[in-house]
Amino acid sequence: MTKQTITAKGQVTLRKHLLKHLGVGPGEKIEMIELPDGRIEVRAARPAGSIDGFLGSLKGRSRKAATLEEIKEAAASGWAGRR
């Protein structure tokens, strides 16, 4: 456990090893979620449009499973601007 001192402005600075643990660096963002009992969860904020945000978004929209070739073609068409 790491203890931090709160500044007169109500701020804390996260130690380098904590930022490394989160996998974030200068210019990147973190998010904090207020939990019960006065706890806060801190985690790396993933940008909108990241693969993490996309995974699972299409789940259950089709009963047919796409083949690997169909997935490759759809990806190639999307990157090329074709739909």
Distance bins in CASP14 RR format, pairs under 12 A and 6 or more apart:
PFRMAT RR
TARGET T0000
AUTHOR 0000-0000-0000
RMODE 2
METHOD distances of the structure
MODEL  1
1 15 0 0 0 0 0 1 0 0 0 0 0
1 18 0 0 0 0 0 1 0 0 0 0 0
2 12 0 0 0 0 0 1 0 0 0 0 0
2 13 0 0 0 0 0 1 0 0 0 0 0
2 14 0 0 0 0 1 0 0 0 0 0 0
2 15 1 0 1 0 0 0 0 0 0 0 0
2 16 0 0 0 0 0 1 0 0 0 0 0
2 17 1 0 0 1 0 0 0 0 0 0 0
2 18 1 0 0 1 0 0 0 0 0 0 0
2 19 0 0 0 0 0 1 0 0 0 0 0
2 21 0 0 0 0 0 1 0 0 0 0 0
2 42 0 0 0 0 0 1 0 0 0 0 0
3 12 0 0 0 0 0 1 0 0 0 0 0
3 15 0 0 0 0 0 1 0 0 0 0 0
3 18 0 0 0 0 0 1 0 0 0 0 0
4 10 0 0 0 0 0 1 0 0 0 0 0
4 11 0 0 0 0 1 0 0 0 0 0 0
4 12 1 0 1 0 0 0 0 0 0 0 0
4 13 1 0 0 1 0 0 0 0 0 0 0
4 14 1 0 0 1 0 0 0 0 0 0 0
4 15 1 0 0 1 0 0 0 0 0 0 0
4 18 0 0 0 0 1 0 0 0 0 0 0
4 42 0 0 0 0 0 1 0 0 0 0 0
5 11 0 0 0 0 1 0 0 0 0 0 0
5 12 1 0 0 1 0 0 0 0 0 0 0
5 13 0 0 0 0 1 0 0 0 0 0 0
5 15 0 0 0 0 0 1 0 0 0 0 0
6 12 1 0 1 0 0 0 0 0 0 0 0
6 13 0 0 0 0 0 1 0 0 0 0 0
7 13 0 0 0 0 1 0 0 0 0 0 0
12 18 0 0 0 0 0 1 0 0 0 0 0
12 30 0 0 0 0 0 1 0 0 0 0 0
12 32 0 0 0 0 0 1 0 0 0 0 0
12 40 0 0 0 0 0 1 0 0 0 0 0
12 42 0 0 0 0 0 1 0 0 0 0 0
13 19 0 0 0 0 1 0 0 0 0 0 0
14 20 0 0 0 0 0 1 0 0 0 0 0
14 21 0 0 0 0 1 0 0 0 0 0 0
14 22 0 0 0 0 1 0 0 0 0 0 0
14 23 0 0 0 0 0 1 0 0 0 0 0
14 24 0 0 0 0 1 0 0 0 0 0 0
14 25 0 0 0 0 0 1 0 0 0 0 0
14 28 0 0 0 0 0 1 0 0 0 0 0
14 30 1 0 0 1 0 0 0 0 0 0 0
14 32 0 0 0 0 0 1 0 0 0 0 0
14 40 0 0 0 0 0 1 0 0 0 0 0
14 42 1 0 0 1 0 0 0 0 0 0 0
14 44 0 0 0 0 0 1 0 0 0 0 0
15 21 0 0 0 0 1 0 0 0 0 0 0
15 22 0 0 0 0 0 1 0 0 0 0 0
16 22 0 0 0 0 0 1 0 0 0 0 0
16 23 0 0 0 0 0 1 0 0 0 0 0
16 24 0 0 0 0 0 1 0 0 0 0 0
16 25 0 0 0 0 1 0 0 0 0 0 0
16 26 0 0 0 0 0 1 0 0 0 0 0
17 23 0 0 0 0 0 1 0 0 0 0 0
18 24 0 0 0 0 1 0 0 0 0 0 0
18 25 0 0 0 0 0 1 0 0 0 0 0
18 30 0 0 0 0 1 0 0 0 0 0 0
18 42 0 0 0 0 1 0 0 0 0 0 0
18 43 0 0 0 0 0 1 0 0 0 0 0
18 44 0 0 0 0 0 1 0 0 0 0 0
19 25 1 0 1 0 0 0 0 0 0 0 0
19 26 0 0 0 0 1 0 0 0 0 0 0
19 27 0 0 0 0 0 1 0 0 0 0 0
19 28 0 0 0 0 1 0 0 0 0 0 0
19 29 0 0 0 0 0 1 0 0 0 0 0
19 30 0 0 0 0 1 0 0 0 0 0 0
19 42 0 0 0 0 0 1 0 0 0 0 0
19 43 0 0 0 0 0 1 0 0 0 0 0
19 44 0 0 0 0 1 0 0 0 0 0 0
20 28 0 0 0 0 0 1 0 0 0 0 0
20 44 0 0 0 0 0 1 0 0 0 0 0
21 30 0 0 0 0 0 1 0 0 0 0 0
21 42 0 0 0 0 1 0 0 0 0 0 0
21 43 0 0 0 0 0 1 0 0 0 0 0
21 44 0 0 0 0 1 0 0 0 0 0 0
22 28 0 0 0 0 1 0 0 0 0 0 0
22 29 0 0 0 0 0 1 0 0 0 0 0
22 30 1 0 0 1 0 0 0 0 0 0 0
22 31 0 0 0 0 0 1 0 0 0 0 0
22 32 0 0 0 0 0 1 0 0 0 0 0
22 41 0 0 0 0 0 1 0 0 0 0 0
22 42 1 0 0 1 0 0 0 0 0 0 0
22 43 1 0 0 1 0 0 0 0 0 0 0
22 44 1 0 1 0 0 0 0 0 0 0 0
22 45 0 0 0 0 1 0 0 0 0 0 0
22 46 0 0 0 0 0 1 0 0 0 0 0
23 29 0 0 0 0 0 1 0 0 0 0 0
23 30 0 0 0 0 1 0 0 0 0 0 0
23 42 0 0 0 0 0 1 0 0 0 0 0
23 43 0 0 0 0 1 0 0 0 0 0 0
23 44 1 0 1 0 0 0 0 0 0 0 0
23 45 0 0 0 0 0 1 0 0 0 0 0
23 46 0 0 0 0 0 1 0 0 0 0 0
24 30 1 0 1 0 0 0 0 0 0 0 0
24 31 0 0 0 0 0 1 0 0 0 0 0
24 42 0 0 0 0 1 0 0 0 0 0 0
24 43 0 0 0 0 1 0 0 0 0 0 0
24 44 1 0 1 0 0 0 0 0 0 0 0
24 45 0 0 0 0 1 0 0 0 0 0 0
24 46 0 0 0 0 0 1 0 0 0 0 0
24 47 0 0 0 0 0 1 0 0 0 0 0
25 44 0 0 0 0 1 0 0 0 0 0 0
25 45 0 0 0 0 0 1 0 0 0 0 0
27 44 0 0 0 0 0 1 0 0 0 0 0
27 45 0 0 0 0 0 1 0 0 0 0 0
27 47 0 0 0 0 0 1 0 0 0 0 0
28 43 0 0 0 0 0 1 0 0 0 0 0
28 44 1 0 0 1 0 0 0 0 0 0 0
28 45 1 0 0 1 0 0 0 0 0 0 0
28 46 0 0 0 0 1 0 0 0 0 0 0
28 47 0 0 0 0 1 0 0 0 0 0 0
29 42 0 0 0 0 0 1 0 0 0 0 0
29 43 0 0 0 0 0 1 0 0 0 0 0
29 44 1 0 0 1 0 0 0 0 0 0 0
29 45 1 0 1 0 0 0 0 0 0 0 0
29 46 0 0 0 0 1 0 0 0 0 0 0
29 47 0 0 0 0 1 0 0 0 0 0 0
29 48 0 0 0 0 0 1 0 0 0 0 0
30 40 0 0 0 0 0 1 0 0 0 0 0
30 41 0 0 0 0 0 1 0 0 0 0 0
30 42 1 0 1 0 0 0 0 0 0 0 0
30 43 1 0 0 1 0 0 0 0 0 0 0
30 44 1 0 1 0 0 0 0 0 0 0 0
30 45 1 0 1 0 0 0 0 0 0 0 0
30 46 0 0 0 0 0 1 0 0 0 0 0
31 40 0 0 0 0 0 1 0 0 0 0 0
31 41 0 0 0 0 1 0 0 0 0 0 0
31 42 1 0 0 1 0 0 0 0 0 0 0
31 43 1 0 0 1 0 0 0 0 0 0 0
31 44 1 0 0 1 0 0 0 0 0 0 0
31 45 1 0 1 0 0 0 0 0 0 0 0
31 46 0 0 0 0 1 0 0 0 0 0 0
31 47 0 0 0 0 0 1 0 0 0 0 0
32 38 0 0 0 0 0 1 0 0 0 0 0
32 39 0 0 0 0 0 1 0 0 0 0 0
32 40 1 0 1 0 0 0 0 0 0 0 0
32 41 1 0 0 1 0 0 0 0 0 0 0
32 42 1 0 1 0 0 0 0 0 0 0 0
32 43 0 0 0 0 1 0 0 0 0 0 0
32 44 0 0 0 0 0 1 0 0 0 0 0
32 45 0 0 0 0 1 0 0 0 0 0 0
33 39 0 0 0 0 1 0 0 0 0 0 0
33 40 1 0 0 1 0 0 0 0 0 0 0
33 41 1 0 1 0 0 0 0 0 0 0 0
33 42 0 0 0 0 1 0 0 0 0 0 0
33 43 1 0 0 1 0 0 0 0 0 0 0
33 45 0 0 0 0 0 1 0 0 0 0 0
34 40 1 0 1 0 0 0 0 0 0 0 0
34 41 0 0 0 0 1 0 0 0 0 0 0
34 42 0 0 0 0 0 1 0 0 0 0 0
35 41 1 0 1 0 0 0 0 0 0 0 0
35 42 0 0 0 0 0 1 0 0 0 0 0
35 43 0 0 0 0 0 1 0 0 0 0 0
43 52 0 0 0 0 0 1 0 0 0 0 0
44 50 0 0 0 0 0 1 0 0 0 0 0
44 52 0 0 0 0 1 0 0 0 0 0 0
45 52 0 0 0 0 0 1 0 0 0 0 0
45 53 0 0 0 0 0 1 0 0 0 0 0
46 52 1 0 1 0 0 0 0 0 0 0 0
46 53 1 0 0 1 0 0 0 0 0 0 0
46 54 0 0 0 0 0 1 0 0 0 0 0
46 55 0 0 0 0 0 1 0 0 0 0 0
47 53 0 0 0 0 1 0 0 0 0 0 0
47 54 0 0 0 0 0 1 0 0 0 0 0
48 54 0 0 0 0 0 1 0 0 0 0 0
49 55 0 0 0 0 0 1 0 0 0 0 0
49 57 0 0 0 0 0 1 0 0 0 0 0
50 57 0 0 0 0 0 1 0 0 0 0 0
51 57 0 0 0 0 0 1 0 0 0 0 0
51 75 0 0 0 0 0 1 0 0 0 0 0
54 75 0 0 0 0 0 1 0 0 0 0 0
58 64 0 0 0 0 0 1 0 0 0 0 0
58 65 0 0 0 0 0 1 0 0 0 0 0
58 66 0 0 0 0 1 0 0 0 0 0 0
58 71 0 0 0 0 0 1 0 0 0 0 0
58 74 0 0 0 0 0 1 0 0 0 0 0
59 65 0 0 0 0 0 1 0 0 0 0 0
62 70 0 0 0 0 0 1 0 0 0 0 0
64 70 0 0 0 0 1 0 0 0 0 0 0
65 71 0 0 0 0 1 0 0 0 0 0 0
66 72 0 0 0 0 1 0 0 0 0 0 0
66 73 0 0 0 0 1 0 0 0 0 0 0
66 74 1 0 0 1 0 0 0 0 0 0 0
66 75 0 0 0 0 0 1 0 0 0 0 0
67 73 0 0 0 0 1 0 0 0 0 0 0
67 74 0 0 0 0 0 1 0 0 0 0 0
68 74 0 0 0 0 0 1 0 0 0 0 0
68 75 0 0 0 0 0 1 0 0 0 0 0
69 75 0 0 0 0 0 1 0 0 0 0 0
69 76 0 0 0 0 0 1 0 0 0 0 0
70 76 0 0 0 0 0 1 0 0 0 0 0
70 77 0 0 0 0 0 1 0 0 0 0 0
71 77 0 0 0 0 0 1 0 0 0 0 0
71 78 0 0 0 0 0 1 0 0 0 0 0
72 78 0 0 0 0 0 1 0 0 0 0 0
72 79 0 0 0 0 0 1 0 0 0 0 0
73 79 0 0 0 0 0 1 0 0 0 0 0
73 80 0 0 0 0 0 1 0 0 0 0 0
73 82 0 0 0 0 1 0 0 0 0 0 0
73 83 0 0 0 0 0 1 0 0 0 0 0
74 80 0 0 0 0 0 1 0 0 0 0 0
74 81 0 0 0 0 0 1 0 0 0 0 0
74 82 0 0 0 0 1 0 0 0 0 0 0
74 83 0 0 0 0 1 0 0 0 0 0 0
75 81 0 0 0 0 0 1 0 0 0 0 0
75 82 0 0 0 0 0 1 0 0 0 0 0
76 82 0 0 0 0 1 0 0 0 0 0 0
76 83 0 0 0 0 0 1 0 0 0 0 0
77 83 1 0 0 1 0 0 0 0 0 0 0
END
